[in-house]
């Protein structure tokens, strides 16, 4: 236990979230507890991680969460480790909530030049009908942007997903590729706008981003077969060709990358399979599973298409493997699942309360 790597989790502490500030000291080596000298509160070193308040060994929890993230059924984990089904599901919920915080901290707060983003929706089977899961991916880095779940496939679902893309994007030339759902074009146009201050009272005028190109891939199945229509809903065809060349090495307008990501999620989450006997029971379980699979995909899984050729000599080389997070320059190494489960998201900086009333008179 190294107190210099810990931070105070107390929301009322002025030094909360500060690492190596000299305010954290060891309180109990046996119980693995630290103490903050600023607020005087003690806390466990596992506070803010999935392992907090769990009595099972950390190695077992890490193995079980790893199996769940790669599509192992809960019943198989129960039979292999002799655990209670409710215990395994509670670990899944804790891991999913923690992965959502880690994803928002690492991915959502680091805007970058995206190049091309593809989005799509999946129809998920539940015991009470169907719900929709919308997700997006950055084509250049294969980075999973995030996902949203909604009982209906409407503009509210698309707006929540596009807001994630908007928060991650810099104002650069961007190609947005989606399917034929009509609501996407209007949601994209409204999201990628910036208020222009004029110095006058009232709401400022919203200015649309330049070089935002929207393309659609519309598939129709008829008696003659499957027809595919590729449409440019907004943008310049020449600029679209340049963005396609830059992001995917050329080719035609497509949504193949998000569809391949959908296949990865389908094999890891049973309710996403097209014909499944394991429908989702609760939305929060599906939400936790989605963020667990997506965060492990971003941080802990090497992607073969992202590897780089490193030349040792003029005739010898070796491949350098990369994860989507490494390709997006969000991290410098491939994380293990244990590192993901024990990563602590620091709280927001302390903001002193605003003083009310008159200012005190200076003493004479």
C-alpha positions, 0 to 999 in steps of 0.5 A, spaced: 500 500 500 502 506 497 499 512 500 502 517 495 498 514 489 491 514 493 486 520 493 481 522 498 474 520 496 470 525 501 466 529 497 466 535 502 474 535 503 478 541 499 483 536 497 479 531 494 481 527 488 488 530 489 494 525 488 501 526 491 498 532 495 501 530 501 495 529 505 494 521 505 497 517 510 497 510 512 492 508 517 492 501 518 496 496 513 493 490 516 486 493 514 489 496 508 486 503 510 488 510 509 487 517 512 486 524 509 490 529 514 485 535 511 479 532 513 481 527 518 476 521 514 479 514 513 477 510 507 479 503 504 484 503 498 479 499 495 474 505 495 471 507 488 473 500 485 469 494 484 473 490 489 470 494 495 466 491 500 467 484 497 469 478 501 471 474 495 478 473 493 480 479 488 483 473 483 476 470 483 472 476 482 477 478 476 476 471 473 469 471 473 468 478 470 473 476 465 468 471 463 462 475 463 465 480 459 467 475 453 460 472 453 460 466 458 453 465 461 452 466 468 450 459 469 456 456 467 460 461 472 455 459 477 457 451 476 464 452 475 466 456 481 460 454 486 457 461 487 450 464 488 447 466 481 445 473 485 452 474 487 455 473 480 449 478 477 451 483 483 458 483 480 456 484 473 452 490 475 458 493 479 463 492 474 458 495 469 457 501 473 464 502 474 466 501 467 461 506 465 465 511 470 471 509 467 469 510 460 466 517 461 472 519 464 477 516 459 473 517 453 468 522 454 473 527 456 478 527 451 476 530 444 479 528 438 479 528 430 475 523 429 475 522 421 469 518 420 464 515 425 459 510 424 452 509 428 447 503 428 441 500 432 440 493 435 433 490 437 434 487 443 429 481 445 426 482 452 421 478 456 416 484 455 418 485 448 423 489 445 428 495 446 433 498 442 441 499 443 444 504 439 452 505 439 457 508 435 464 507 433 470 511 430 473 508 424 480 510 424 481 507 431 476 502 432 474 506 438 467 504 441 464 511 443 459 509 447 451 506 447 444 508 449 438 504 451 431 506 450 424 502 449 423 506 443 427 507 436 425 515 436 429 521 436 430 521 443 435 515 443 438 518 437 439 525 440 443 521 446 447 517 442 449 523 438 451 527 444 456 522 446 459 523 439 459 531 439 462 531 446 468 527 443 469 530 436 473 536 435 471 541 430 474 538 424 472 535 417 468 529 419 464 524 416 458 521 419 455 514 416 448 511 418 443 507 416 436 509 412 433 511 419 430 518 417 431 521 424 439 521 424 440 527 419 436 532 423 439 530 429 446 530 426 444 537 424 442 540 430 447 537 435 453 539 431 452 547 432 456 552 436 453 558 439 456 565 437 456 570 442 453 577 440 454 581 446 446 582 446 441 579 451 437 573 449 439 566 446 445 567 442 445 564 434 447 557 433 452 556 427 453 550 424 460 546 424 463 546 417 465 540 413 460 535 417 458 530 412 452 525 413 452 519 408 446 514 409 446 506 407 439 504 405 438 497 404 431 494 402 430 487 401 425 485 395 423 479 392 428 480 387 433 480 392 437 485 397 438 492 394 443 497 397 443 505 396 448 509 398 446 516 399 450 523 401 445 527 405 449 533 406 456 534 404 461 535 398 462 528 394 469 530 393 470 531 401 467 525 402 471 521 398 477 524 401 475 522 408 473 515 406 480 515 403 483 517 410 479 513 415 478 507 411 483 507 406 478 508 400 472 504 398 465 506 398 460 509 403 458 503 408 457 501 415 461 495 415 465 497 421 459 498 426 456 492 423 462 488 425 462 491 432 455 489 433 457 482 431 462 482 437 457 485 442 452 479 440 457 474 441 458 477 448 451 479 450 446 473 449 440 478 449 443 481 443 443 474 439 437 474 433 434 468 435 436 467 443 432 463 449 436 468 454 432 475 453 434 480 457 430 481 464 432 488 466 434 494 463 440 496 468 443 489 467 443 490 459 446 497 461 451 494 465 453 488 460 454 493 454 459 498 458 463 492 461 463 489 454 465 495 450 470 498 456 474 491 455 473 492 448 477 499 448 482 498 453 483 490 454 483 487 447 488 487 442 485 489 435 488 486 429 487 491 424 490 496 428 497 493 429 503 496 426 509 494 423 516 495 427 522 494 422 528 492 426 533 491 420 532 492 413 529 485 412 526 484 419 520 486 423 515 485 428 508 487 429 506 492 435 499 490 437 494 496 439 488 496 443 483 501 440 484 506 446 492 505 444 490 507 437 486 513 440 492 515 444 488 515 451 493 510 454 500 507 452 499 500 454 494 494 454 490 494 460 488 487 464 481 486 467 484 487 474 487 494 472 480 496 469 476 493 475 481 497 480 482 503 476 479 509 481 476 515 477 478 521 481 472 526 483 471 533 481 475 538 484 473 541 490 469 548 489 469 552 495 461 555 497 459 561 495 460 566 500 453 570 502 451 576 505 456 583 506 463 582 506 466 583 513 469 590 515 477 590 515 480 590 522 483 596 524 
